[in-house]
């Protein structure tokens, strides 16, 4: 049983990692839910790592941008995704106080590379 959207959105924030990761891997999970999850700054890095390693979710530009902008996304993941952002979003990330230093740096480096 997949549960409803509301149940999945609740379970994905469960403190039990097994429950949360099962919820995010649910076949019923929709892109709109993943967009909300990746925007949530209180979501665990485990869940963000699962989303970032699911090719289906990385087809969504919004999901990629949210992952880069979420301070809980593992740094290596965010740095890898920076390269796929549009210039306007890269500028935002380069100036953002929400992202970690290494992610800001990656955005700046990428902007510089595009100029040359």
C-alpha positions in Angstrom: 0.0 0.0 0.0 1.4 3.4 -1.1 -0.3 5.6 1.4 -1.7 9.0 0.5 0.3 12.1 -0.4 -0.2 13.5 3.1 1.0 10.3 4.7 4.1 10.2 2.5 4.9 13.8 3.3 4.6 13.1 7.0 6.5 9.8 6.9 9.4 11.3 4.9 10.1 13.5 8.0 9.9 10.6 10.4 12.9 10.3 12.8 13.1 6.6 12.0 15.4 6.6 9.0 13.9 3.3 7.7 10.4 4.8 7.7 11.5 8.0 6.1 13.6 6.3 3.3 10.8 3.9 2.6 8.4 6.8 2.2 10.6 8.7 -0.2 11.1 5.5 -2.3 7.4 4.8 -2.5 6.2 4.1 -6.0 3.4 6.6 -5.4 5.8 9.5 -4.8 5.1 12.3 -7.2 7.5 15.0 -8.6 5.4 17.7 -6.9 6.1 16.0 -3.5 9.8 15.7 -4.2 9.9 19.4 -5.0 8.3 20.2 -1.6 10.6 17.7 0.2 13.8 19.1 -1.4 12.7 22.7 -0.5 12.2 21.7 3.2 15.2 22.8 5.2 14.3 20.4 8.1 14.6 17.2 6.0 17.4 14.8 6.7 20.5 14.5 4.5 19.7 10.8 4.1 16.4 11.7 2.3 18.1 14.3 0.1 20.8 11.8 -0.8 18.2 9.2 -1.8 16.4 11.8 -4.0 19.7 13.0 -5.6 20.6 9.4 -6.5 17.2 8.8 -8.2 17.6 9.6 -11.9 13.8 10.1 -12.3 13.8 13.0 -9.8 16.9 14.6 -11.3 15.1 15.1 -14.6 13.3 17.9 -12.8 15.2 21.2 -12.9 13.4 22.4 -9.8 14.4 19.4 -7.8 18.1 19.9 -8.8 17.9 23.6 -7.9 16.2 22.8 -4.6 18.9 20.2 -3.8 21.7 22.8 -4.4 19.9 25.4 -2.3 19.1 23.1 0.6 21.9 23.3 3.3 21.2 19.7 4.3 22.1 18.3 0.9 25.4 16.5 1.2 28.1 18.9 -0.1 29.5 16.6 -2.8 26.0 16.1 -4.2 25.2 19.9 -4.2 28.6 20.7 -5.8 28.0 18.1 -8.6 24.5 19.6 -9.3 25.7 23.2 -9.4 27.0 22.7 -12.9 23.5 22.0 -14.2 22.0 25.2 -12.9 21.0 28.2 -15.0 23.1 31.3 -14.7 20.5 33.3 -12.8 20.3 30.5 -10.2 24.0 30.1 -10.0 24.2 33.9 -9.2 21.7 33.4 -6.4 23.6 30.4 -5.0 26.9 32.2 -5.2 25.4 35.0 -2.9 23.2 32.8 -0.7 23.7 32.8 3.0 21.7 29.5 3.2 24.2 27.3 1.3 27.5 26.1 2.7 30.8 27.7 1.7 31.9 25.0 -0.6 28.6 25.1 -2.5 28.9 28.9 -2.9 32.4 28.5 -4.1 31.4 25.9 -6.6 28.7 28.2 -8.0 31.3 31.1 -8.2 33.8 28.9 -10.0 31.2 27.7 -12.4 30.1 31.3 -13.2 33.7 32.2 -13.9 34.2 29.3 -16.1 31.1 30.3 -18.2 32.5 33.8 -18.7 35.7 32.6 -20.3 
